[in-house]
Amino acid sequence: MKPAPSTADLTLKTSDRLFIGGRWIESSNNEPLVLISPDSGKAFASTAQAGTHDVDAAVAAARLAFDEGPWGRMEVRDRAAVLHRLVDRLETRATELTNAWNAQVGALMSVAPSLISEANAIARRVIEQARTFPSLSCAPTTEAHTALVAREPVGVVAAIAPWNFPHDIMIKKVAPALVTGCTVVMKPAPETPLEAYIIAEAAETAGVPDGVLNLVPAHRDASDHLVRHPGIDLVSFTGSTVAGQSIARSCGGRIARCILELGGKSAAIVRDDYDIDMAAKLLASTITMMSGQICAMLSRVIVPSHRHDVLASTLSQYLRDVRVGPSTDPSTQMGPLAIKRQLTRVEDYIARGLKQGADLVTGGHRPAHLREGYFIEPTLFANVDSKADISQDEIFGPVLCLIPCKDDDDAIRIANDSRYGLFGSVLTNDVDAAFKISRQVRVGTFSQNGLRCDFTLPYGGRKQSGFGREGGTDGLLAYTESKTILLDGMPANAPITE
């Protein structure tokens, strides 16, 4: 079986340094970030770790590049050309990005390459969308003057990505921020810094100007310092609701902008017209994706009471058949949880589910053949009270809750009985019913028949799942500020966007 790669296998030239102001510099922090393989629970590599002094230097470099450098003053087409070169280099290093994701969090080698390619393709589409972005437009007015509305880059962006999809989420922040003219300080999760190193190296060779993109991998103290830094104009954060609350307080205290894509507890409503076997197969394959570690995960299944037991029985069989094993094994269908504390969290919620009276149908334990690493069986609870902890809290693991309901209206009520509002789905063959239900469930994205997302469109949450949007034109707008300009006439050669 293929062992976890080291940083040497990834051909990183710079993992012992930080990227600040266009140069690779030594960290002021002597403690490295130690990376742990979730397959074995053992260290396999390390990188530099930034301290607060390094954060100050990175923000200063990004501030100088934004305030005095050429990047924000370039034409969009010229920034786009540079960023396409950056993605070119990421595509040539797709194997390294795959290896990094697998080594750090146990992403399956059987599916990771296609997801890395998809993330790079989405970055390209974002860059192309910016070519027709309305950066300057005429506005109707009843007054005797010419009115223009400009969309200008917001400034210096702190891009903070989580550990579950480190490349995907970071590049979806970097691409719209840079193409709109912002400068960026990347702060990857301390468990998964390798992808951000590859992005920084790609930026350097692609000709991104000095200071436009900076890298400071760090733990909580330095991350908090970055969020509070007066030189940061916008914090773009994806992660837990608890961390998002802290960031919102910090940004609110100095009236800084923030985009928060936070936790979820998404519901799948199963209607009477949908085949039980199809529903069970779909839901079993969904809850085991990335071992359940997806913020939009369909972890609550709301089903009419008269279909509950047969769905529980059918689901349990599909979940028992899931092959849990090392992430490098081509036959594995579900790998480990990413980090030890996540395994502990999942085990704690399984214990809570039992204590609060839910029926454990299958799973709930470490697989007998996997004594090392952070493995757990796919777990199904039935007859779950919608107020129980396992129904209300984001577990972030392969734990599925089956909740009985009376009818569509009751299902919608249960779906909305959550402090989260990120994603939702309905399993039905009736498009009209799906549309009607979609308008009543309070979430940022809703899909018919499964966990379906299109990241070229706006994506984000409601309630405690955050605010702001990434993806599509809305995602570009998030990295800009509007400016109203009132003139006595139309200026010559004004670059008006039609």
C-alpha positions in Angstrom: 0.0 0.0 0.0 1.3 3.5 -0.9 2.6 5.4 2.2 1.7 9.0 2.9 3.9 11.4 0.9 6.4 13.7 2.6 7.0 17.3 1.6 10.0 15.9 -0.3 7.6 13.8 -2.4 5.6 16.9 -3.1 8.7 18.7 -4.5 8.0 21.8 -2.4 11.0 24.0 -2.4 9.9 26.3 0.3 8.0 24.5 3.1 10.5 25.7 5.8 9.7 29.3 5.0 6.9 31.9 4.6 6.0 33.8 1.4 5.8 37.5 2.2 6.3 40.4 -0.1 7.4 38.2 -3.0 10.2 36.6 -1.0 10.6 33.3 0.9 11.6 34.3 4.4 12.3 32.5 7.7 9.6 32.6 10.3 10.0 34.4 13.5 8.4 31.4 15.1 10.8 28.5 15.8 8.0 25.9 16.2 7.1 24.1 13.0 3.6 22.9 12.0 3.7 19.1 12.3 1.5 17.3 9.9 -0.2 14.1 11.0 -1.4 11.3 8.7 -5.0 10.4 9.5 -4.4 6.9 8.1 -1.7 6.1 10.7 -2.0 8.9 13.3 1.7 9.5 12.9 3.7 12.6 11.8 4.8 12.6 8.2 6.0 16.1 7.5 6.3 19.7 8.8 6.2 23.3 7.5 7.1 26.7 8.8 4.7 28.3 11.3 4.0 32.0 11.2 4.1 34.2 14.4 2.4 37.5 15.0 5.4 39.4 13.7 5.2 37.5 10.4 1.5 38.3 10.2 2.4 42.0 10.6 5.0 41.7 7.8 2.5 39.9 5.5 -0.2 42.5 6.0 2.3 45.3 5.5 3.4 43.8 2.2 -0.1 43.3 1.0 -1.0 46.8 2.1 1.9 48.3 0.2 1.1 46.3 -2.9 -2.5 47.4 -2.8 -1.9 51.1 -1.9 1.1 51.8 -4.1 1.6 48.8 -6.4 0.3 48.2 -10.0 -2.1 45.3 -9.3 -5.3 47.1 -8.5 -4.7 49.7 -11.3 -4.2 47.1 -14.0 -6.9 46.3 -16.5 -9.0 43.3 -15.6 -7.8 41.5 -18.8 -4.1 42.0 -17.7 -4.8 40.6 -14.2 -6.7 37.7 -15.8 -3.8 36.8 -18.0 -1.5 36.6 -14.9 -4.0 34.5 -13.0 -4.5 32.1 -15.9 -0.8 31.5 -15.8 -1.1 30.8 -12.1 -3.8 28.2 -12.8 -1.7 26.7 -15.6 1.0 26.0 -13.0 -1.5 24.5 -10.6 -2.7 22.2 -13.3 0.8 20.9 -13.9 1.1 20.2 -10.1 -2.3 18.5 -9.8 -0.7 15.2 -8.7 1.1 17.1 -5.9 -2.1 18.7 -4.8 -3.8 15.3 -4.8 -1.0 13.8 -2.7 -1.1 16.7 -0.3 -4.9 16.4 0.2 -4.6 12.7 0.7 -1.7 12.8 3.1 -3.1 15.6 5.3 -6.8 14.6 5.7 -7.2 11.2 4.1 -9.0 12.3 0.9 -9.5 9.2 -1.2 -6.9 8.8 -3.9 -9.7 7.3 -6.1 -11.7 10.6 -6.2 -9.2 13.4 -5.2 -7.7 14.0 -8.6 -11.0 14.8 -10.3 -12.0 17.2 -7.4 -8.6 19.0 -7.7 -9.1 19.4 -11.4 -12.6 20.7 -10.8 -11.4 23.3 -8.3 -8.8 24.6 -10.8 -11.4 24.7 -13.6 -13.8 26.7 -11.4 -10.9 29.2 -10.7 -10.5 29.6 -14.4 -14.3 30.3 -14.8 -14.1 32.9 -12.0 -11.3 34.6 -13.8 -13.2 34.7 -17.1 -16.4 35.9 -15.4 -14.4 39.0 -14.3 -13.9 40.0 -17.9 -17.6 41.0 -18.1 -17.9 42.1 -14.5 -19.7 45.5 -14.2 -16.7 47.5 -12.8 -18.1 50.8 -14.1 -21.7 51.3 -15.3 -24.1 54.1 -16.0 -26.9 54.5 -13.5 -30.3 56.1 -14.2 -31.0 59.3 -12.4 -33.7 62.0 -12.3 -31.1 64.7 -11.6 -29.4 66.8 -14.2 -26.0 65.1 -14.1 -24.3 61.9 -15.3 -24.3 59.1 -12.7 -21.8 56.3 -12.7 -21.4 53.4 -10.3 -17.9 51.9 -10.0 -17.0 48.6 -8.3 -13.6 48.9 -6.8 -11.4 46.3 -5.0 -12.1 46.2 -1.3 -8.4 46.2 -0.4 -6.4 43.7 1.6 -8.1 40.3 2.1 -7.3 37.7 4.7 -8.2 34.4 3.1 -8.7 31.8 5.8 -9.5 28.2 4.7 -10.4 25.1 6.7 -8.8 21.7 6.6 -11.4 19.6 4.8 -11.0 21.0 1.3 -7.8 23.0 1.6 -7.1 23.6 -2.1 -10.6 23.9 -3.3 -11.7 26.5 -0.8 -8.4 28.5 -0.8 -8.3 28.9 -4.6 -12.0 29.9 -4.6 -11.1 32.8 -2.3 -7.8 33.7 -4.0 -9.1 33.8 -7.6 -12.0 36.3 -7.1 -10.0 38.4 -4.7 -7.0 38.8 -7.0 -8.9 39.2 -10.3 -11.0 42.1 -8.8 -7.7 43.8 -7.8 -7.4 43.0 -4.1 -4.2 41.7 -2.5 -4.3 38.6 -0.3 -2.8 37.1 2.9 -3.5 33.3 2.8 -3.9 31.6 6.2 -4.5 27.9 5.7 -5.6 25.6 8.5 -2.5 24.5 10.5 -3.4 20.8 9.6 -3.3 21.5 5.9 -0.8 24.1 4.8 0.7 22.3 1.8 -1.8 23.4 -0.9 -1.3 27.0 0.0 2.4 26.5 -0.4 1.8 25.2 -3.9 -0.5 28.2 -4.7 2.2 30.6 -3.5 4.9 28.9 -5.6 2.6 29.0 -8.6 2.0 32.7 -8.0 5.7 33.4 -7.8 6.5 31.8 -11.1 3.3 33.1 -12.9 4.5 36.7 -12.3 2.1 37.9 -9.6 3.6 41.1 -8.4 5.4 41.2 -5.0 3.2 41.5 -2.0 -0.1 40.7 -3.9 -0.2 37.2 -2.5 1.3 36.2 0.8 1.3 33.0 2.9 1.3 32.7 6.7 0.3 29.2 7.9 -0.4 29.4 11.6 -2.3 28.3 14.7 -5.0 30.3 16.5 -3.0 33.1 18.1 -1.5 34.3 14.8 -4.8 33.8 13.0 -6.6 35.9 15.6 -3.9 38.6 15.2 -4.5 38.5 11.4 -8.3 38.9 11.8 -7.9 41.8 14.2 -5.2 43.6 12.1 -6.2 47.1 11.1 -4.5 46.6 7.8 -7.0 43.9 6.8 -10.1 45.3 4.9 -12.0 42.0 4.4 -11.8 38.6 6.1 -13.0 35.8 3.9 -13.5 32.8 6.2 -14.8 29.2 5.8 -15.0 27.1 8.9 -16.9 26.4 12.1 -19.7 28.7 13.4 -17.9 29.1 16.7 -14.8 30.5 14.9 -17.0 32.6 12.6 -18.7 34.2 15.6 -15.3 35.2 17.0 -14.3 36.6 13.6 -17.6 38.5 13.3 -17.0 40.1 16.7 -13.5 41.1 15.7 -14.5 42.6 12.4 -17.5 44.3 13.9 -15.4 46.0 16.4 -13.5 47.9 13.7 -16.2 47.8 11.0 -14.2 45.6 8.8 -15.9 43.5 6.1 -16.2 39.8 6.3 -17.6 36.8 4.4 -18.5 33.9 6.6 -19.3 30.4 5.2 -19.9 28.4 8.4 -21.4 25.2 9.6 -24.5 23.3 8.5 -27.0 20.7 9.5 -28.6 20.1 6.2 -31.8 18.2 5.8 -32.9 15.8 3.0 -36.7 15.5 2.8 -37.8 12.2 1.3 -41.3 12.4 -0.3 -43.7 9.5 -0.8 -43.1 9.4 -4.6 -39.4 8.7 -4.3 -38.2 5.1 -4.5 -36.9 3.9 -1.1 -34.0 1.9 -2.5 -32.9 4.8 -4.6 -33.1 7.1 -1.6 -31.1 4.8 0.6 -28.4 4.3 -2.0 -28.1 8.1 -2.6 -28.1 9.0 1.1 -25.5 6.3 2.0 -23.2 7.4 -0.7 -23.6 11.0 0.4 -23.0 10.7 4.1 -19.7 8.8 3.5 -18.3 11.4 1.1 -15.1 12.8 2.7 -16.2 10.7 5.8 -19.1 13.1 6.3 -16.7 16.1 6.7 -18.6 18.5 4.4 -20.3 21.6 5.7 -23.3 21.1 3.4 -23.6 17.4 4.2 -27.1 16.0 4.2 -26.9 14.6 7.7 -30.6 14.8 8.6 -33.1 12.7 6.7 -36.8 13.6 7.2 -39.1 10.9 6.0 -42.9 10.2 6.4 -43.5 8.0 9.5 -45.1 5.2 7.4 -41.8 4.9 5.3 -39.4 5.4 8.2 -38.7 1.8 9.2 -38.2 0.5 5.6 -35.9 3.3 4.8 -33.9 2.6 8.0 -33.6 -1.0 7.1 -32.5 -0.4 3.5 -30.1 2.4 4.5 -28.4 0.2 7.1 -27.6 -2.4 4.6 -26.0 0.0 2.2 -24.0 1.5 5.0 -22.8 -1.9 6.2 -21.6 -2.6 2.7 -19.4 0.5 2.6 -15.7 -0.4 2.5 -13.9 1.6 5.2 -10.1 1.5 4.9 -6.9 3.4 4.2 -7.3 6.4 1.9 -4.6 5.2 -0.5 -6.3 1.8 -1.2 -8.2 2.0 -4.5 -11.0 -0.3 -3.1 -11.7 2.0 -0.1 -15.1 3.8 -0.2 -14.7 5.8 3.0 -11.4 6.7 4.5 -10.5 8.1 8.0 -11.6 11.2 9.7 -9.1 14.0 9.2 -7.8 14.6 12.7 -7.8 13.0 16.1 -10.0 15.6 17.7 -12.6 15.1 15.0 -12.7 11.4 15.8 -13.2 12.2 19.5 -16.0 14.6 18.6 -17.9 12.0 16.4 -17.5 9.3 19.1 -18.9 11.8 21.7 -22.0 12.6 19.6 -22.6 8.9 19.0 -22.7 8.4 22.8 -25.0 11.4 23.1 -27.4 10.0 20.5 -27.6 6.7 22.5 -28.1 8.6 25.8 -30.9 10.7 24.4 -32.9 7.7 23.2 -32.2 7.5 19.4 -32.0 4.0 17.9 -28.6 3.0 16.7 -29.3 1.0 13.6 -25.7 0.4 12.4 -22.2 1.6 13.0 -21.0 3.7 15.9 -17.6 2.0 16.4 -14.1 1.8 15.1 -13.8 -0.8 12.4 -12.3 -4.0 13.9 -9.6 -4.3 11.2 -8.3 -0.7 11.5 -6.5 -0.3 14.8 -4.4 2.8 13.8 -5.5 6.1 12.4 -8.8 8.0 12.8 -11.4 5.6 11.5 -15.1 5.2 12.4 -17.9 3.1 10.9 -20.7 4.9 8.9 -23.4 5.4 11.6 -27.2 5.5 11.3 -29.6 6.6 14.0 -33.3 6.1 13.5 -36.4 7.5 15.3 -34.4 10.6 16.2 -36.1 13.5 18.0 -35.6 16.7 15.9 -34.5 18.5 19.2 -31.8 15.9 20.0 -28.2 17.0 20.0 -27.4 14.8 17.0 -30.2 16.5 15.1 -29.3 20.0 16.0 -25.5 20.1 16.1 -23.0 19.8 13.3 -21.2 16.6 13.9 -18.9 16.7 10.8 -18.6 13.0 10.4 -20.5 10.0 8.9 -23.4 10.1 11.2 -26.9 10.1 9.7 -30.1 10.9 11.6 -33.5 9.6 10.4 -36.4 11.8 11.6 -40.0 10.8 11.1 -42.6 13.4 9.9 -46.3 13.6 9.2 -46.4 15.2 5.7 -44.6 17.8 3.6 -45.6 20.7 5.9 -44.2 18.9 8.9 -41.1 18.0 7.0 -40.5 21.7 6.1 -41.1 22.7 9.7 -38.5 20.1 10.9 -36.0 21.2 8.2 -36.3 24.8 9.4 -36.0 23.8 13.0 -32.3 24.4 13.0 -30.0 27.3 13.8 -28.2 26.5 10.5 -29.3 27.4 7.0 -26.6 26.4 4.5 -28.1 23.7 2.3 -31.1 21.5 1.8 -32.6 18.9 -0.5 -35.8 17.1 -1.4 -35.9 13.6 -2.9 -38.9 13.6 -5.2 -39.7 13.0 -8.9 -42.1 16.0 -8.8 -40.3 19.2 -10.0 -43.2 21.4 -9.1 -43.2 20.0 -5.5 -39.4 20.4 -5.3 -39.7 24.0 -6.3 -42.5 24.7 -3.9 -40.5 23.2 -1.0 -37.3 24.9 -2.1 -39.0 28.3 -1.5 -40.0 27.4 2.0 -36.8 25.9 3.4 -34.6 28.7 4.7 -31.2 27.9 3.3 -28.7 29.4 0.9 -28.7 26.5 -1.6 -31.4 23.9 -2.2 -31.4 21.1 -4.7 -33.6 18.3 -5.9 -32.4 14.7 -5.4 -29.1 15.0 -3.6 -26.2 17.1 -2.6 -25.8 19.1 -5.8 -23.8 22.3 -6.0 -22.7 24.7 -8.8 -19.9 26.8 -7.6 -20.1 29.1 -10.6 -23.3 30.4 -8.9 -23.7 32.1 -5.5 -23.0 29.8 -2.5 -23.4 30.6 1.2 -25.6 30.4 4.2 -28.4 31.9 6.2 -28.8 32.0 10.0 -25.7 30.6 11.8 -24.4 29.2 8.5 -23.0 32.7 7.8 -23.5 35.5 5.4 -22.1 36.8 2.2 -21.7 34.7 -1.0 -18.9 33.0 -2.9 -19.2 32.0 -6.5 -20.7 33.7 -9.6 -21.0 37.4 -10.0 -22.1 37.6 -6.3 -18.8 36.2 -5.3 -16.9 38.8 -7.3 -19.1 41.6 -5.9 -18.1 40.4 -2.4 -14.5 41.5 -3.0 -15.5 45.0 -4.1 -17.0 48.2 -2.8 -19.4 50.3 -4.8 -18.7 54.0 -5.4 -21.3 56.4 -6.8 -19.8 59.1 -9.1 -21.8 62.2 -10.1 -20.4 64.3 -13.0 -21.5 67.1 -15.2 -21.1 64.9 -18.3 -19.8 61.6 -19.6 -16.0 61.4 -19.3 -14.1 60.5 -22.5 -13.0 56.9 -22.8 -14.7 55.8 -19.6 -14.6 52.0 -19.5 -18.3 51.4 -19.2 -19.4 47.8 -18.8 -22.5 47.1 -21.0 
